[in-house]
């Protein structure tokens, strides 16, 4: 009898933990989108006020990052500083494709970032700033969608984890 109780508690704990982990993953995407918007704002400042070279501006932004989305900027700066004839657009796309799996961002977010990179380094300062602002607006829309999804799914995952564990316990015992 004691073994059944301990086993039931372990199953319930594991399934509840899984539900909480999935709900935490839902919460990561809006946070990373906000972080990305802040980093784009910093890039805009680096370009417009500091007049830094693009590789230096990207490196400065990545060094101030607190999350994995900063890897986009840092990796792009590394590729550009290697000087193998790769333009900023290709370097950005490579960095995004390389690091998107380490974040909670989805395919829509990836497409927005890649389209941002297509104009990166190929226009004057005003064009760069307009591109950054357009991308920030698109990311704000994505953040709203992510918040709605978070609110809808976070509670569901938590409850589903606990109820799934209870269902397994009932089936087994």
PEGIJO-V130060 format. One record per residue. N is the residue number from 0. PSI is psi in whole degrees, 0 to 359 (NA if undefined). OMEGA is omega as a letter, one per 40 degrees, with the letter a starting at -180 (999 if undefined). BURIAL is 1 if it has 24 or more other C-alpha atoms within 12 Angstrom, else 0. Layout:
((N/PSI/OMEGA/BURIAL) (N/PSI/OMEGA/BURIAL))
This chain:
((0/315/i/0) (1/322/i/0) (2/321/i/0) (3/319/i/0) (4/315/i/0) (5/316/i/0) (6/318/i/0) (7/318/i/1) (8/322/i/0) (9/316/i/0) (10/314/i/1) (11/318/i/1) (12/315/a/0) (13/316/a/0) (14/324/i/1) (15/319/i/1) (16/318/i/1) (17/318/i/0) (18/318/i/1) (19/325/i/1) (20/317/i/0) (21/322/i/1) (22/326/i/1) (23/324/i/0) (24/324/i/1) (25/325/a/1) (26/339/a/1) (27/323/a/1) (28/310/i/1) (29/324/i/1) (30/316/a/1) (31/326/i/1) (32/320/i/1) (33/318/i/1) (34/318/i/1) (35/320/i/1) (36/319/i/1) (37/321/i/1) (38/323/i/1) (39/324/i/1) (40/319/i/1) (41/321/i/1) (42/319/i/1) (43/316/i/1) (44/319/i/1) (45/319/a/1) (46/314/a/1) (47/317/a/0) (48/321/a/0) (49/339/a/0) (50/40/i/0) (51/156/i/0) (52/148/a/0) (53/316/a/1) (54/319/i/1) (55/320/i/1) (56/317/i/1) (57/320/i/1) (58/317/i/1) (59/320/i/1) (60/315/a/1) (61/328/a/1) (62/340/i/0) (63/8/a/0) (64/146/i/1) (65/353/a/0) (66/180/a/1) (67/342/i/1) (68/343/i/1) (69/341/i/1) (70/332/i/1) (71/313/a/1) (72/315/a/1) (73/316/a/1) (74/323/i/1) (75/317/i/1) (76/319/i/1) (77/314/a/1) (78/318/a/1) (79/323/a/1) (80/341/i/0) (81/335/i/0) (82/42/a/0) (83/26/i/0) (84/15/i/0) (85/132/i/0) (86/170/a/1) (87/323/a/1) (88/312/i/1) (89/323/i/1) (90/318/i/1) (91/314/a/1) (92/318/i/1) (93/318/i/1) (94/320/i/1) (95/313/a/1) (96/326/a/1) (97/325/a/0) (98/355/a/1) (99/328/a/1) (100/341/i/0) (101/355/a/0) (102/178/i/1) (103/9/a/1) (104/151/a/1) (105/188/a/1) (106/322/i/0) (107/316/i/0) (108/319/i/1) (109/318/i/1) (110/321/i/0) (111/316/a/1) (112/320/i/1) (113/320/i/1) (114/327/i/0) (115/317/a/1) (116/335/a/1) (117/331/i/1) (118/354/a/1) (119/122/i/1) (120/4/a/1) (121/6/i/0) (122/178/i/0) (123/181/a/0) (124/318/i/1) (125/320/i/0) (126/321/i/0) (127/316/a/1) (128/318/i/1) (129/319/i/0) (130/318/i/1) (131/316/a/1) (132/321/i/1) (133/316/i/0) (134/320/i/1) (135/321/i/1) (136/318/i/0) (137/321/i/1) (138/328/i/1) (139/320/i/1) (140/318/i/0) (141/323/i/1) (142/320/i/1) (143/316/i/0) (144/318/a/0) (145/322/i/1) (146/317/i/0) (147/317/i/0) (148/321/i/0) (149/312/a/1) (150/319/a/0) (151/318/a/0) (152/335/a/0) (153/311/i/1) (154/322/i/0) (155/315/a/0) (156/317/i/1) (157/312/a/1) (158/321/a/1) (159/323/i/1) (160/312/a/1) (161/314/a/1) (162/326/i/0) (163/318/i/1) (164/318/i/1) (165/321/i/1) (166/319/i/0) (167/319/i/0) (168/317/a/0) (169/319/a/0) (170/317/a/0) (171/325/a/0) (172/NA/999/0))
